[in-house]
Amino acid sequence: MTAPTAGSTTATAQRLLADLPPSPAVWCEGLRKRYGRRTAVDGVSFTVGRGEVLGLLGPNGAGKTSVIKMLLGLVRPDAGEVLLLGRPARDPQSRARVGYLPELFRYQPWLSAAEVLTLHVRLSGAAVPASEQRDVLGLVGLGERAGDRVGGFSKGMQQRLGLAVALVARPELVVLDEPTSALDPLGRVDVRDLVLSLKERGVAVLLNSHLIGEVERVCDRVVILDRGRVAAAGTLAELLGSRELRLRLDGVDARAEARLAATGRLTRSGNWFTVTLAEDEESAVPALVADLVALGVGVHAVEPGRISLEERLLAVLREGSGAPS
């Protein structure tokens, strides 16, 4: 029997590694950080998968920005481990494919928007041609302002430029700390669309935002921090629970009531009927309404609903503080 050569062994190992799923974009375990007597972060652990959008929520002082700074190597944790794109966060190579928009930033006012991007491309060591840099400025709505000096930009325009800087070096992970804080409603929609387009391209996004509605629209999972700890975490479905369907009906007989009950748990208050739906049963709603009409039921209103992320966040924070709900 012929012994395997070093070359064949290496090739076999490479094939086995290629078959393994990619490491998470972010993996952190047991992060802790104290500033003097104050514990800012206490045992925080979570992951962000490749192509996943994870929202980081919590009140002011909950530790969100401290966590982000520890993930990016800007602050050294007192305890815990961080991997970025499969590498230890202390390794500078781990941040080479990470785009970051901090909450507070300033660019040199004498530079043009195009020059700011060129500077950051050089600092990142990435090879991004000028045409691609112009495309990134166009992506954030600054295509026609590429030659204008940053000192004349409004807060919203500087926020857009910050987004361009975070995206220009072709990142595999983008960390956005309050990306819509200075933007008008149209700008917020642009950021939402941008985050969704990153997700479609397989780019992971960690989003810290006080705009809960935006988080609810774009995030796959949410981590809620309170007083430096993870108070709740999960998919939106896990955090928000089952969907409900409220219907205002007339002429409901036993057959119609049985049809309603077959769709989900049924409760009634006068002529309002509430059906609790499983996540995979939302597609059954049109058929339910059609069947009710066929049974002679008068359907006057159909209102889908579910607890909002804001309500869930407030409930989690009240539970953590011991306040009555």
GIGI-V659411 format. One record per run of one state. SS is the DSSP state (a for helix, b for strand, c for the rest). FROM is the first residue (numbers start at 1). TO is the last residue. If there is no record, write none. Layout:
BEGIN
ss = (SS	SS)
from = (FROM	FROM)
to = (TO	TO)
END
This chain:
BEGIN
ss = (c	a	c	b	c	b	c	b	c	a	c	b	c	b	c	a	c	b	c	b	a	c	a	c	a	c	b	a	c	a	c	b	c	a	c	b	c	a	c	b	c	b	a	c	b	c	a	c	b	c	b	c	a	c	b	c	a	c)
from = (1	6	20	26	36	38	49	53	58	64	72	79	85	87	89	92	96	98	102	112	113	125	130	140	143	146	149	150	153	155	168	173	178	185	201	204	209	212	219	221	227	229	236	241	243	251	254	264	265	270	272	278	279	295	298	306	309	322)
to = (5	19	25	35	37	48	52	57	63	71	78	84	86	88	91	95	97	101	111	112	124	129	139	142	145	148	149	152	154	167	172	177	184	200	203	208	211	218	220	226	228	235	240	242	250	253	263	264	269	271	277	278	294	297	305	308	321	325)
END
